[in-house]
């Protein structure tokens, strides 16, 4: 899979008439706040239909602009197609539309898997140290790329969760609708059980691959393990039923897949609680590299790799290891200076693109 060309108008600060990419390494360099990360985010948005650094689509539209547009030309299995993303802003609200070869997509699940992307930023190096929500996001983004069904399960689960939470707040004042609570319980139990099964399988797969990668990075000294930690491991229906009174008092659902986590251990010890910063970063690096291998084996495609100023956060050994692992993968690397990449390792064929004031030169 390759991105052959990109154009963007008013996407944050980007103004790109047309930019071709090398099928190998592309180094986007320039001073800070010029638009390097914005360029990666425009690709990310075309892959996932959501911002990379925000929950608000309207944040993607440039200042004093009413609309933003991105076009990405993709080559996949010797076929070519085009993804267009359009965002319009109305005060603090927005509306977005995406299309494939100018045919609008009706549901977001139609988008997932078309443009396979693995994004790696300095924030990802804090995956282990961050809260459970970041690790759930790590799971969900990757699984959605490979399974539109999973995306549908997530959407239905959170729709039911929103309705149940609204009902809980009503029940704090009026218990007349108590029977309705079981209706939303059934929805959460059905979709929650499906999500748990999928997440469990994903974590098992990524654990096997990440463990081998981590063993190599640490020169056979450390054993990494990823353990799926579902919030509900017993009878789902019983847990939900027993939580009714507590949930009504709180006005929110206290149990479910929205509280799941992944536990990272190094040599059997919690990496989050007791691992050094170096161990945590190495574990995160191993997990992200394992993502690439899972996509390769599941989709029979090589994803696009987006590295947002990651090399500056790694020591020379880990820089070299990372760059060795991405050979044969189209990669976009952002950095302040080209030497940041070239000093890490001889990377073979590459293309340099200067980013200045939102333009790619």
N, C-alpha and C positions, 0 to 999 in steps of 0.2 A: 504494500500500500504506500502511495506517495501523494504528497501535496505538490502539485505542479505550479500553481499560481494562486495569488491572493490579491484582493483589492478591498479597500475599506474607505468609508466616508463617515466622518463625525463619530466614529466608534472611539469613545473617550477622546484622546487627542489625535487619533490616527487619520491621516489623509494619504491613502496609498492608491495610486492610479492603477498600477499593475506591478507585481513583483514575482519573478520566477525563483524557485528554490532548487538547490542541488538535491539529487536523490540521496546524498550522503550527509555530510556535516555542513550545517549552516550556522555561522557565527554572527549573531546580531550584537553589535557593540556600539557603545556611545556613553555619554555622560548620564548621570541619574536623571530621572523624570523626563526623559525624552520620548518614551513610548515603547521601550523594548518589551516590557512585561505586557503592555496592552496588545502588542502584536500576538503574543502567545495566547492571551485571553480571547482574542477574536477567533482563533482556531478552536480553542476550548469551547466557546459558545456554539460554534457550528457543529461540534461533536455532541454536546450535551444539552444545548438549548437553555442553559442557565449560566449566570456569571460565575467566575472563578473566585472572586474576592468579595462578593456581596450577595445578599439575598434579593436585591432590588434590580430588576432589569433596567429601570430608568437611570440608574447610575452609569450605565454603559454609554448613554448619549452624551456627547460633548457639551461643554458649557455653552449656553446661549444658542444651542441647536435644538431643533424639534424632533429630529429623527436621525438614526444611524443605520448604516447598511454594511454588510460584509459579504463577500463572495469568495468561496474557496473551491478551486478546481482540484478534483481528486482522481487519481488513477488506481484502479483496484481490479486485480485479475485481468489486466490488459484492457479493461473497459474504462471509460471516462465518464464522470458525472460531475455535476455542479451543485453545491449547496449554497443557497442564499438565505441570509438572516436579516430581517428588518425589524427595527424597534422604533416605535413612536412614543414620545413623552408628552403627557398632559399634566402639567403642574408636578405633583408628586406621584402620579400614576403613569402607567405605560401599557402599551399593547405590542405584542411581538408576533411575527409570522415567519415561518421557515418554509422553504420549498426545495424540492429535489428536481433539477432540470426544469425549473419553472412550474412544477406541479406542486401546489401547496400540500403540506402534510396536515392531516386532520388531528392526529394524536401524536404526542411526543414519543410514544413507543416506536413509531415508524422511523424515527431519527436514530435511535440507539443501534450501534453496530455498523452503521454506514461509514463513519469516519472513526476509526479506532485510535485512541489517543491515551498515552500515559504521561501525566503531568507530574513534574518533580520540582518542588520549590523549597526554599529554606524552611518554610513552615512544616513541610513533610518530614524534615529531619527531627521535628519535635513531636512526631506521631505518638511515640511511646509516652512522653512526658505530658502530653496534652490530656484533656478530659475524654471520657467515653464517647462523646458526640463526634469527635474527630475520627475515632476508630470505626464508628458505625458508618460515617461518611465514606471512609476508605473502603469499607466492604461494599456499600451500596453503589457507589459510582462504578466500581469495577464490575460487579455482577450485572448491573443494568446494561452495560455495553454488550454483555454476552447473552443476556436473557431478557427480551421484551416482556415475557410473562412475569418475571420478577418485578419489573417496573410496575406492571399492572397491579400486582399484589400489594406493593408498597403504597401505591396511590389509593387503593381501596381501603387499606388498613388505616391510613392517616385521615381519610375522609370519615371513616367510622369513629376514629378517635376524637376528631373534632366535634362530631355530633354527640358522642357520649359525654365529653367534657362540658358541652353546653347544657346537656340534660342534668348533669350533676349539680351545676350551679342553680338550676331551676328547683331541683329537689331539696336544696338547702332551705327553701322557703315554703315549698308546696310538695308534699309526698304523694299527691294524687296520680302522678305519672310514673310511679315506681315500677309498674309492670313493663314499661318501655325500656328499662335498663337492661333487661335480659336480651332484648332484640339486638342492642349494640354489642353486648357481650358476645353473642353468637358470631357477629361479624368479625370482631377482634380475634376470637378464638380460631375461626376458620382461616383467616388470612395470616394471623400470627403463626400458626402451626406450619403453614406452607413456607413462610419466610424463615423460620427457625431451621427447617430442613435444608433449605437452599444455602443459608449462611453457614451452617455446620459443614456442608460439603465443600464450600468455597474455602473456609479456613483450614480444613484438612489438606486440601490441595496446595494452598499457598504455604502452609507450614512445611510440607515435604520439600518444596523447591527452595524456600528461603533458608531452611536449615542447611542445605548443601552450600548455598552461596555464602552464608555467614561463616561456615566452617573454613571456606577458602580465604575469605577476607582476613579472618583472625589467625590464619596460618595453622589451622587444625587445633586451636587452643580452646575455642568456646563452642558450646552447643546451644543453639537458639531453638526455642519452641514457641509456637503461637497456639493458644488454647481459646476456643470459642467459649464465652461465658454468657449464656442466655439468662435473662432476668427471670424467666420462668422455666424451670427444669422439671417440675413436678406436673401434676394434672392441671392443665391450663384452665379448664372449666371450674375446678374447685378453687383455684387461686383467685380467679376473677370474682366468684361468688362470695368468698370470704372477705374480699376487700370492699364490698359495697358501702358499708357504714363509714369506713375510713375515707373512701373516695368522695363520698358526699360531703363530709366535713371539710376535706381539702379543696373540693371543687375541681379535682383533676384525677386522671387515671394513674394510679401509683405503680401498676405492674404491666409489663408487656414488652414487646420487641423494641420499643422506643427507649428502653433502658438497658439494652444488651451491651456487651463489651468484648474486647479481645485482650487476653492476658499474654504479655510477652515475658518469657523467662530466659535467662542466660545461665547455663549450668545449673538449672533448677531453681534459680533465685529470681524474684520479680525484678525485671529491668526497670520498671517505672519507679519502684520504691527504693531500690538499692543499687541500681546500675549507675555507672559513671556516665558523664555526658558522651564520652567516646563510645561506650557500649550501646547507649540509646541510639546514637546516630548510626552506628553500624547496623543495628537491628532494623532501623527504619529503612536504610539503604538496601538491605537484603530483601525486605518485604516489597519495596518498590520495584526492584529488579525482577523479583518473582512474578510480579504483575505481567511483565512483558512475556515471560515464558508461558504463563497461563493463557494469554491471548493467542499466542502463536499456536499452541496445541488445541485450543478450543475453536478458534475462528479460522485456523489455517491461514492466517494473515499476520504480517509483521506490523505492529502499530507504529504510529508516529510518536517520537519521544520529544517532549518539551522540557528542557532543563533551564529553569529560571534562576540564574545566578547561584547555582548549587555548588559549583566547583570551588568558589571562594570560601565556602563553609566546610570544605573537607581538607584533610591533610594530603600530602603528595601521594602517599601510598593508595589511599582511597580514591583520589582523583584518577590515578592510573588504572586502578581496578575498574572503576565505572566506565572510563573511556574504552577499555578493552572489551567490556561486556556489550557495548552498543555498536560494535562493528557490524555493518550490514543493515543498520536501522537508520532510516531518515531521521535526523536529529536537528532540532533548532535549539541553539545554546545562546543565552543572553549573558553578557558580561560587560564590564566597563572598558576593558582593553583586550584586544585580540591575543596579546601575550599571555593573558590569564589562562587561555585554553592551550595555546601552543607550547607553553612551558610545562604543562602537565604531562604531555606525552606526544610523540609524533602520531598524529591522527590520520595520516593519509590524505585523501582528497577532501578538500573543504572549500567553502565559499564564504567570503566575508561580506557583510551587509552593514553599512553604517546607519544608525538610527538617530535622526536629529529633528526635533520639533514635530514629531509624529510622522515623519516621512522616512522611507527606506531608500537610501542612496547607494 
